[in-house]
Amino acid sequence: MYEVLSEARQKLFDWVRLLSHDQYTRAFPFGRRSVRGSLAEIALGEWFLSMWLREERLPPLVEWSITEERLPTFADLERVWSVQSQQTCATLAGTTDWNRTVACRLIRPTQTVLLTATKADVATQLLMHEVHHRAQAMAMLRQLGVQAQNLDYISLTGTSNPVD
């Protein structure tokens, strides 16, 4: 599933590369407010959820490195995400104890939250979170004049058969 997600992401990246920086950062009244905000949210979610799967200690929220401010251009984000996606793929491939419940401490400025879920649920969240925000980014791209469409699982895997 992650490989298909990555393939869809590359097609999305191809569309994003067509944008000027002003278009990339243009504000919209929904989602994460811009294509940049949407993509940063997906990358950040993947980073966080992968760490949770690996049972690594998260730094405090204010120290997280994937933000719009720290990665202002698409090239910045793509460079970081390229390395990260290889690690995420290895994490998913190396996970065998899917029913094991794992905990994660999310340290916010005013509170610490303890999250618990099975590894299967964390991985499902990782996959679904991207699809959700990718759809928002695609809606923004369409409003910017980019014909972003057709990133459905079936079309990407080639498992559908045309009817004569």
Backbone as ProteinMPNN parsed JSONL, in Angstrom:
{"seq_chain_A": "MYEVLSEARQKLFDWVRLLSHDQYTRAFPFGRRSVRGSLAEIALGEWFLSMWLREERLPPLVEWSITEERLPTFADLERVWSVQSQQTCATLAGTTDWNRTVACRLIRPTQTVLLTATKADVATQLLMHEVHHRAQAMAMLRQLGVQAQNLDYISLTGTSNPVD", "coords_chain_A": {"N_chain_A": [[0.82, -1.199, 0.0], [1.941, 1.228, 0.77], [3.773, 1.657, -1.266], [2.093, 2.195, -3.451], [0.922, 4.51, -2.515], [3.188, 6.131, -2.486], [3.721, 6.253, -5.219], [1.472, 7.669, -6.111], [1.986, 10.018, -4.751], [4.279, 10.93, -6.091], [3.18, 11.622, -8.559], [1.527, 13.683, -7.712], [3.541, 15.431, -6.834], [4.69, 16.049, -9.308], [2.729, 17.691, -10.395], [2.768, 19.775, -8.537], [5.274, 20.862, -8.956], [4.833, 22.44, -11.149], [3.905, 24.814, -10.211], [4.254, 28.275, -9.305], [6.126, 29.893, -6.674], [4.427, 31.634, -5.333], [1.907, 30.576, -6.002], [2.179, 28.071, -4.796], [2.135, 28.753, -2.121], [-0.237, 30.099, -1.845], [-3.143, 31.196, -0.135], [-5.978, 29.327, 0.893], [-9.429, 28.797, 1.798], [-9.733, 26.41, 3.264], [-8.795, 23.163, 4.559], [-5.309, 22.771, 5.086], [-4.747, 25.314, 4.405], [-2.972, 25.971, 2.27], [-1.207, 24.693, -0.611], [1.407, 24.143, 0.114], [1.103, 24.011, 2.94], [-0.575, 21.784, 3.128], [1.017, 19.706, 2.05], [3.204, 19.79, 3.8], [1.918, 19.021, 6.14], [1.235, 16.358, 5.527], [3.782, 15.176, 5.219], [4.837, 15.657, 7.771], [3.025, 14.222, 9.348], [3.572, 11.623, 8.453], [6.244, 11.353, 9.307], [5.956, 11.582, 12.133], [4.14, 9.437, 12.691], [5.597, 7.264, 11.769], [7.749, 7.301, 13.537], [6.355, 6.667, 15.845], [5.54, 4.058, 15.225], [8.058, 2.836, 15.238], [8.596, 3.047, 17.829], [10.053, 5.163, 18.882], [11.274, 7.886, 20.816], [9.563, 10.889, 20.769], [10.543, 14.233, 19.992], [9.836, 17.348, 21.749], [6.967, 19.111, 20.536], [7.545, 21.724, 19.574], [10.075, 21.435, 18.571], [9.945, 19.976, 16.262], [10.958, 19.249, 12.973], [9.742, 19.417, 10.47], [8.091, 21.806, 9.13], [6.191, 24.515, 7.726], [7.612, 26.861, 7.922], [10.267, 26.056, 8.361], [10.772, 24.605, 6.1], [10.467, 26.201, 3.556], [10.218, 26.184, 0.72], [9.051, 24.181, -2.069], [11.049, 22.51, -3.067], [12.719, 22.269, -0.82], [11.055, 20.799, 0.941], [10.572, 18.478, -0.585], [13.125, 17.349, -0.765], [13.71, 16.618, 1.92], [11.572, 14.883, 2.368], [12.004, 12.851, 0.54], [14.173, 11.374, 1.563], [13.031, 10.666, 3.994], [10.824, 9.063, 3.176], [12.011, 6.718, 2.313], [12.908, 5.678, 4.733], [10.455, 5.36, 6.034], [9.271, 3.419, 4.405], [11.016, 1.268, 4.92], [10.501, 0.971, 7.641], [7.791, 0.157, 7.661], [8.031, -2.22, 6.173], [9.629, -3.714, 7.86], [8.113, -4.171, 10.083], [6.512, -6.493, 12.096], [4.916, -7.239, 14.187], [2.041, -6.531, 14.216], [-0.302, -6.453, 15.765], [0.429, -5.542, 18.198], [0.192, -3.28, 20.87], [1.219, 0.044, 21.037], [2.722, 2.852, 22.643], [2.865, 6.435, 22.647], [4.326, 9.497, 23.442], [3.193, 12.675, 23.12], [4.444, 15.738, 23.176], [3.278, 18.703, 23.868], [3.243, 22.349, 23.903], [1.696, 23.148, 26.17], [0.783, 20.844, 27.359], [1.171, 17.284, 27.84], [0.433, 14.51, 25.903], [-0.622, 11.178, 26.017], [-0.609, 8.749, 23.666], [-2.097, 5.775, 22.516], [-2.16, 2.847, 20.535], [-2.69, 0.08, 18.283], [-0.026, -1.263, 16.286], [-0.933, -1.8, 13.733], [-3.117, -0.062, 13.539], [-1.81, 2.413, 13.742], [-0.266, 2.36, 11.399], [-2.33, 2.268, 9.511], [-3.474, 4.774, 9.959], [-1.33, 6.355, 9.089], [-1.364, 5.845, 6.316], [-4.011, 6.62, 5.554], [-4.148, 9.272, 6.427], [-2.483, 10.64, 4.664], [-3.901, 10.352, 2.24], [-6.211, 11.816, 2.764], [-5.269, 14.524, 3.137], [-3.949, 14.821, 0.724], [-6.059, 14.89, -1.082], [-7.147, 17.368, -0.409], [-5.021, 19.038, -1.199], [-5.071, 18.498, -3.933], [-7.539, 19.599, -4.638], [-6.954, 22.282, -4.223], [-4.938, 22.598, -6.147], [-6.456, 22.257, -8.503], [-7.998, 24.559, -8.397], [-6.02, 26.341, -8.915], [-5.618, 25.963, -11.539], [-4.392, 23.613, -12.377], [-4.71, 20.442, -13.717], [-5.231, 18.285, -11.715], [-5.872, 15.049, -11.051], [-7.321, 11.731, -10.771], [-5.886, 9.812, -9.021], [-6.565, 7.433, -7.936], [-6.493, 4.296, -6.209], [-7.059, 1.915, -7.707], [-6.642, 2.769, -10.365], [-3.931, 3.386, -10.257], [-2.692, 0.968, -9.668], [-3.317, -0.613, -11.776], [-5.144, -2.641, -11.742], [-7.72, -2.672, -12.594], [-10.016, -3.624, -15.13], [-10.809, -2.625, -18.333], [-14.124, -2.293, -19.64], [-15.579, -3.574, -22.504]], "CA_chain_A": [[0.0, 0.0, 0.0], [2.798, 2.42, 0.832], [4.352, 1.856, -2.598], [1.076, 2.849, -4.272], [0.842, 5.861, -1.969], [4.382, 6.84, -2.96], [3.532, 6.507, -6.653], [0.509, 8.768, -6.199], [2.68, 11.211, -4.262], [5.163, 11.414, -7.151], [2.335, 12.305, -9.538], [1.165, 14.943, -7.079], [4.738, 16.274, -6.887], [4.842, 16.534, -10.684], [1.804, 18.817, -10.553], [3.211, 20.868, -7.668], [6.446, 21.484, -9.592], [4.354, 23.403, -12.148], [3.465, 26.025, -9.527], [5.19, 29.295, -8.824], [6.14, 29.904, -5.206], [3.203, 32.318, -4.895], [0.817, 29.603, -6.086], [2.463, 27.031, -3.795], [1.827, 29.275, -0.786], [-1.5, 30.848, -1.873], [-4.08, 30.81, 0.923], [-7.316, 28.846, 0.57], [-10.227, 28.789, 3.032], [-10.004, 25.049, 3.744], [-7.633, 22.295, 4.746], [-4.141, 23.385, 5.726], [-4.693, 26.682, 3.888], [-2.175, 26.133, 1.046], [-0.596, 23.443, -1.07], [2.564, 23.945, 0.994], [0.619, 23.565, 4.239], [-1.1, 20.423, 2.995], [2.128, 18.77, 1.875], [3.968, 19.754, 5.057], [1.119, 18.227, 7.083], [1.372, 14.939, 5.172], [5.149, 14.751, 5.547], [4.961, 15.666, 9.226], [2.267, 13.08, 9.855], [4.326, 10.405, 8.146], [7.403, 11.34, 10.208], [5.467, 11.317, 13.488], [3.559, 8.097, 12.79], [6.697, 6.301, 11.599], [8.46, 7.254, 14.823], [5.484, 5.938, 16.763], [5.67, 2.636, 14.868], [9.386, 2.368, 15.655], [8.645, 3.25, 19.285], [11.084, 6.147, 19.186], [10.834, 9.017, 21.634], [9.344, 12.109, 19.997], [10.961, 15.487, 20.619], [8.699, 18.254, 21.965], [6.344, 19.611, 19.316], [8.208, 22.942, 19.085], [11.343, 21.056, 17.945], [9.728, 19.182, 15.059], [11.669, 19.914, 11.881], [8.938, 19.562, 9.251], [7.112, 22.888, 9.234], [6.226, 25.41, 6.571], [8.653, 27.864, 8.148], [11.588, 25.44, 8.239], [10.885, 24.093, 4.729], [9.606, 27.168, 2.879], [9.986, 25.922, -0.709], [8.726, 22.79, -2.389], [12.322, 21.781, -3.185], [13.142, 21.949, 0.546], [10.204, 19.723, 1.454], [10.785, 17.257, -1.372], [14.431, 16.799, -0.397], [13.554, 15.976, 3.224], [10.592, 13.799, 2.251], [12.61, 11.766, -0.23], [14.935, 10.56, 2.524], [12.08, 10.144, 4.974], [9.975, 8.008, 2.62], [12.794, 5.473, 2.325], [12.884, 5.19, 6.117], [9.086, 4.911, 6.303], [9.104, 2.148, 3.692], [11.758, 0.256, 5.687], [9.774, 0.763, 8.9], [6.606, -0.658, 7.381], [8.469, -3.552, 5.735], [10.242, -4.423, 8.974], [7.168, -4.372, 11.185], [5.888, -7.825, 12.057], [4.01, -7.392, 15.325], [0.999, -5.563, 13.901], [-1.344, -6.387, 16.798], [1.041, -5.028, 19.428], [-0.166, -1.912, 21.238], [2.386, 0.891, 21.307], [2.393, 4.159, 23.207], [3.653, 7.562, 22.155], [4.118, 10.745, 24.193], [3.166, 13.868, 22.29], [4.742, 16.819, 24.113], [2.826, 20.002, 23.369], [3.703, 23.425, 24.793], [0.936, 23.273, 27.419], [0.384, 19.55, 27.907], [1.707, 16.067, 27.234], [-0.651, 13.572, 25.617], [-0.191, 9.811, 25.801], [-1.4, 8.099, 22.632], [-1.875, 4.328, 22.405], [-2.867, 2.194, 19.432], [-1.922, -1.046, 17.742], [0.816, -0.877, 15.156], [-1.789, -1.832, 12.54], [-3.893, 1.182, 13.509], [-0.892, 3.522, 13.449], [0.059, 2.27, 9.968], [-3.539, 2.662, 8.771], [-3.549, 6.235, 10.064], [-0.282, 6.894, 8.225], [-1.827, 5.756, 4.931], [-5.246, 7.386, 5.345], [-3.861, 10.69, 6.655], [-1.96, 11.2, 3.415], [-4.963, 10.411, 1.227], [-7.095, 12.916, 3.156], [-4.651, 15.817, 2.831], [-3.654, 14.848, -0.712], [-7.285, 15.339, -1.746], [-7.23, 18.818, -0.211], [-4.018, 19.658, -2.076], [-5.544, 18.37, -5.314], [-8.6, 20.6, -4.824], [-6.259, 23.572, -4.363], [-4.284, 22.598, -7.458], [-7.474, 22.477, -9.532], [-8.356, 25.982, -8.36], [-4.879, 27.066, -9.489], [-5.589, 25.658, -12.964], [-3.686, 22.361, -12.65], [-5.668, 19.347, -13.846], [-4.837, 17.21, -10.802], [-6.962, 14.092, -10.903], [-7.121, 10.311, -11.046], [-4.873, 9.134, -8.222], [-7.231, 6.321, -7.261], [-5.727, 3.063, -6.035], [-7.286, 0.999, -8.823], [-5.977, 3.271, -11.577], [-2.481, 3.341, -10.065], [-2.195, -0.418, -9.642], [-3.625, -1.28, -13.042], [-5.912, -3.859, -11.475], [-9.057, -2.609, -13.185], [-10.092, -4.068, -16.524], [-11.818, -1.859, -19.065], [-15.246, -3.049, -20.192], [-15.809, -3.249, -23.931]], "C_chain_A": [[0.865, 1.264, 0.0], [3.447, 2.692, -0.53], [3.362, 2.563, -3.524], [0.911, 4.3, -3.815], [2.01, 6.71, -2.473], [4.278, 7.172, -4.446], [2.56, 7.669, -6.865], [1.17, 10.085, -5.782], [3.583, 11.782, -5.352], [4.372, 12.128, -8.242], [1.878, 13.658, -8.995], [2.336, 15.92, -7.124], [4.955, 16.845, -8.29], [3.927, 17.738, -10.935], [2.284, 20.018, -9.736], [4.413, 21.588, -8.276], [6.052, 22.523, -10.65], [4.017, 24.762, -11.532], [4.611, 27.012, -9.303], [5.173, 29.228, -7.292], [4.879, 30.588, -4.659], [1.998, 31.376, -4.953], [0.961, 28.521, -5.014], [2.031, 27.471, -2.404], [0.495, 30.032, -0.729], [-2.482, 30.296, -0.839], [-5.435, 30.405, 0.347], [-8.105, 28.756, 1.877], [-10.559, 27.384, 3.555], [-8.697, 24.296, 3.921], [-6.529, 22.99, 5.524], [-3.783, 24.709, 5.075], [-3.857, 26.913, 2.638], [-1.689, 24.756, 0.621], [0.602, 23.138, -0.172], [2.122, 23.421, 2.356], [0.106, 22.139, 4.209], [0.026, 19.406, 2.885], [2.977, 18.667, 3.138], [3.232, 18.913, 6.096], [1.253, 16.733, 6.793], [2.749, 14.426, 5.579], [5.352, 14.682, 7.058], [4.223, 14.483, 9.844], [2.994, 11.766, 9.62], [5.525, 10.268, 9.088], [6.989, 10.923, 11.618], [4.969, 9.872, 13.633], [4.615, 7.005, 12.599], [7.506, 6.169, 12.884], [7.652, 6.469, 15.852], [5.578, 4.443, 16.495], [7.0, 2.053, 15.341], [9.599, 2.49, 17.167], [9.809, 4.149, 19.702], [10.47, 7.296, 19.986], [10.722, 10.255, 20.747], [9.935, 13.313, 20.723], [9.714, 16.326, 20.92], [8.231, 18.855, 20.64], [7.075, 20.824, 18.732], [9.546, 22.636, 18.394], [11.169, 20.252, 16.657], [10.247, 19.945, 13.844], [10.839, 20.101, 10.608], [7.82, 20.565, 9.523], [7.213, 23.738, 7.975], [7.352, 26.428, 6.703], [10.052, 27.284, 7.94], [11.841, 24.871, 6.847], [10.024, 24.969, 3.818], [9.319, 26.881, 1.403], [9.647, 24.45, -0.917], [10.003, 21.956, -2.495], [12.85, 21.382, -1.809], [12.366, 20.75, 1.087], [10.467, 18.415, 0.717], [12.102, 16.585, -0.998], [14.344, 16.024, 0.932], [12.655, 14.749, 3.113], [11.142, 12.607, 1.489], [13.389, 10.815, 0.68], [13.982, 9.893, 3.507], [11.267, 8.981, 4.424], [10.713, 6.675, 2.543], [12.786, 4.853, 3.718], [11.493, 4.669, 6.474], [8.831, 3.56, 5.644], [9.802, 1.017, 4.449], [11.058, -0.057, 7.005], [8.574, -0.143, 8.679], [6.998, -2.083, 6.997], [9.026, -4.371, 6.895], [9.32, -4.689, 10.146], [6.489, -5.729, 11.035], [4.827, -8.008, 13.14], [2.85, -6.401, 15.25], [-0.063, -5.421, 14.984], [-0.836, -5.831, 18.127], [0.613, -3.58, 19.66], [1.094, -1.155, 21.607], [1.912, 2.252, 21.797], [3.337, 5.215, 22.645], [3.309, 8.781, 23.0], [4.261, 11.923, 23.24], [3.295, 15.06, 23.235], [4.405, 18.158, 23.464], [3.296, 21.089, 24.326], [2.981, 23.473, 26.139], [0.518, 21.946, 28.039], [1.119, 18.419, 27.205], [0.553, 15.083, 27.092], [-0.045, 12.196, 25.395], [-1.152, 9.165, 24.807], [-1.082, 6.608, 22.645], [-2.728, 3.779, 21.272], [-2.06, 0.967, 19.035], [-1.064, -0.526, 16.597], [0.014, -0.88, 13.857], [-2.598, -0.546, 12.428], [-3.018, 2.394, 13.202], [-0.541, 3.527, 11.956], [-1.142, 2.67, 9.108], [-3.71, 4.166, 8.805], [-2.526, 6.895, 9.143], [-0.762, 6.918, 6.77], [-3.03, 6.656, 4.67], [-5.029, 8.892, 5.522], [-3.363, 11.334, 5.365], [-3.056, 11.355, 2.38], [-5.887, 11.605, 1.509], [-6.498, 14.273, 2.741], [-4.24, 15.934, 1.365], [-4.876, 15.34, -1.481], [-7.468, 16.845, -1.588], [-6.246, 19.546, -1.122], [-4.467, 19.601, -3.529], [-6.658, 19.368, -5.606], [-7.986, 21.991, -4.993], [-5.598, 23.68, -5.731], [-5.288, 22.865, -8.574], [-7.888, 23.946, -9.575], [-7.232, 26.865, -8.891], [-4.701, 26.755, -10.979], [-4.835, 24.401, -13.34], [-4.711, 21.231, -12.672], [-5.239, 18.125, -13.029], [-6.028, 16.282, -10.592], [-6.468, 12.668, -11.113], [-5.907, 9.694, -10.333], [-5.492, 7.991, -7.408], [-6.357, 5.077, -7.255], [-5.848, 2.153, -7.267], [-6.568, 1.473, -10.088], [-4.462, 3.206, -11.463], [-1.91, 1.931, -10.12], [-2.453, -1.162, -10.941], [-4.441, -2.545, -12.866], [-7.321, -3.817, -12.05], [-8.97, -3.05, -14.653], [-11.166, -3.268, -17.242], [-12.909, -2.788, -19.614], [-15.456, -2.604, -21.629], [-17.21, -2.788, -24.161]], "O_chain_A": [[0.556, 2.24, -0.683], [3.646, 3.85, -0.897], [3.755, 3.437, -4.298], [0.776, 5.205, -4.639], [1.83, 7.871, -2.841], [4.699, 8.245, -4.879], [2.799, 8.544, -7.698], [0.936, 11.129, -6.389], [3.646, 13.0, -5.52], [4.836, 13.128, -8.79], [1.846, 14.651, -9.721], [2.151, 17.101, -7.418], [5.359, 17.999, -8.435], [4.318, 18.69, -11.611], [2.21, 21.155, -10.203], [4.549, 22.802, -8.121], [6.856, 23.387, -11.001], [3.862, 25.749, -12.251], [5.768, 26.627, -9.135], [4.309, 28.583, -6.698], [4.332, 30.165, -3.641], [1.163, 31.381, -4.048], [-0.025, 28.111, -4.401], [1.606, 26.646, -1.596], [0.133, 30.554, 0.325], [-2.629, 29.083, -0.69], [-5.963, 31.05, -0.558], [-7.51, 28.651, 2.95], [-11.576, 27.204, 4.224], [-7.636, 24.744, 3.486], [-6.785, 23.704, 6.494], [-2.647, 25.172, 5.18], [-4.007, 27.951, 1.993], [-1.749, 23.79, 1.382], [0.785, 21.997, 0.253], [2.716, 22.473, 2.87], [0.322, 21.372, 5.147], [-0.002, 18.367, 3.544], [3.421, 17.579, 3.503], [3.861, 18.172, 6.85], [1.374, 15.932, 7.72], [2.869, 13.373, 6.206], [5.973, 13.746, 7.561], [4.733, 13.826, 10.752], [3.023, 10.899, 10.493], [5.787, 9.182, 9.607], [7.589, 10.031, 12.217], [5.333, 9.175, 14.58], [4.523, 5.939, 13.209], [7.899, 5.069, 13.272], [8.209, 5.699, 16.634], [5.683, 3.648, 17.429], [7.056, 0.909, 15.792], [10.633, 2.093, 17.703], [10.455, 3.929, 20.726], [9.292, 7.62, 19.836], [11.674, 10.622, 20.059], [9.836, 13.403, 21.947], [8.641, 16.036, 20.391], [9.035, 19.074, 19.734], [7.206, 20.932, 17.513], [10.089, 23.498, 17.704], [12.16, 19.886, 16.026], [10.004, 21.144, 13.706], [11.224, 20.892, 9.747], [6.766, 20.228, 10.061], [8.207, 23.679, 7.251], [7.971, 26.811, 5.71], [10.926, 27.96, 7.397], [12.991, 24.676, 6.455], [8.969, 24.532, 3.358], [8.28, 27.295, 0.889], [9.916, 23.6, -0.069], [10.025, 20.808, -2.051], [13.372, 20.279, -1.643], [12.95, 19.807, 1.621], [10.573, 17.36, 1.342], [12.168, 15.358, -0.927], [14.851, 14.907, 1.038], [12.945, 13.703, 3.694], [10.775, 11.467, 1.773], [13.267, 9.595, 0.567], [14.112, 8.708, 3.812], [11.04, 8.004, 5.137], [10.1, 5.618, 2.693], [12.669, 3.636, 3.858], [11.37, 3.644, 7.146], [8.246, 2.665, 6.253], [9.242, -0.069, 4.6], [11.025, -1.208, 7.439], [8.365, -1.099, 9.425], [6.371, -3.043, 7.444], [8.902, -5.596, 6.903], [9.707, -5.362, 11.101], [5.96, -6.06, 9.973], [3.938, -8.848, 13.005], [2.7, -5.539, 16.117], [-0.669, -4.356, 15.105], [-1.609, -5.673, 19.071], [0.667, -2.755, 18.747], [1.925, -1.634, 22.379], [0.846, 2.735, 21.414], [4.456, 4.916, 22.227], [2.136, 9.063, 23.245], [5.313, 12.134, 22.636], [2.377, 15.359, 23.999], [5.149, 18.669, 22.627], [3.706, 20.786, 25.447], [3.598, 23.808, 27.151], [-0.044, 21.927, 29.134], [1.628, 18.592, 26.098], [-0.205, 14.852, 28.035], [0.937, 12.059, 24.665], [-2.349, 9.047, 25.068], [0.08, 6.223, 22.772], [-3.871, 4.194, 21.077], [-0.894, 0.831, 19.405], [-1.346, 0.522, 16.017], [0.254, -0.052, 12.978], [-2.747, -0.001, 11.334], [-3.439, 3.299, 12.483], [-0.523, 4.585, 11.326], [-0.979, 3.34, 8.088], [-4.053, 4.775, 7.792], [-2.833, 7.891, 8.489], [-0.578, 7.917, 6.075], [-3.063, 7.375, 3.671], [-5.662, 9.693, 4.835], [-3.774, 12.441, 5.017], [-3.132, 12.384, 1.709], [-6.291, 12.314, 0.587], [-7.158, 15.068, 2.072], [-4.191, 17.039, 0.824], [-4.745, 16.118, -2.426], [-7.895, 17.522, -2.523], [-6.594, 20.551, -1.743], [-4.264, 20.557, -4.277], [-6.718, 19.925, -6.703], [-8.449, 22.782, -5.815], [-5.682, 24.714, -6.394], [-4.994, 23.624, -9.498], [-8.102, 24.509, -10.649], [-7.469, 28.01, -9.274], [-3.752, 27.225, -11.606], [-4.65, 24.141, -14.529], [-5.496, 21.087, -11.734], [-4.927, 17.071, -13.583], [-7.052, 16.674, -10.033], [-5.348, 12.438, -11.57], [-5.02, 9.128, -10.972], [-5.003, 7.637, -6.336], [-5.582, 4.839, -8.181], [-4.841, 1.683, -7.797], [-5.96, 0.672, -10.798], [-3.776, 2.994, -12.463], [-0.781, 1.727, -10.566], [-1.873, -2.221, -11.181], [-4.437, -3.421, -13.73], [-8.041, -4.814, -12.001], [-7.948, -2.854, -15.311], [-12.314, -3.238, -16.8], [-12.636, -3.924, -20.0], [-15.503, -1.41, -21.927], [-17.579, -2.474, -25.293]]}, "name": "protein", "num_of_chains": 1, "seq": "MYEVLSEARQKLFDWVRLLSHDQYTRAFPFGRRSVRGSLAEIALGEWFLSMWLREERLPPLVEWSITEERLPTFADLERVWSVQSQQTCATLAGTTDWNRTVACRLIRPTQTVLLTATKADVATQLLMHEVHHRAQAMAMLRQLGVQAQNLDYISLTGTSNPVD"}
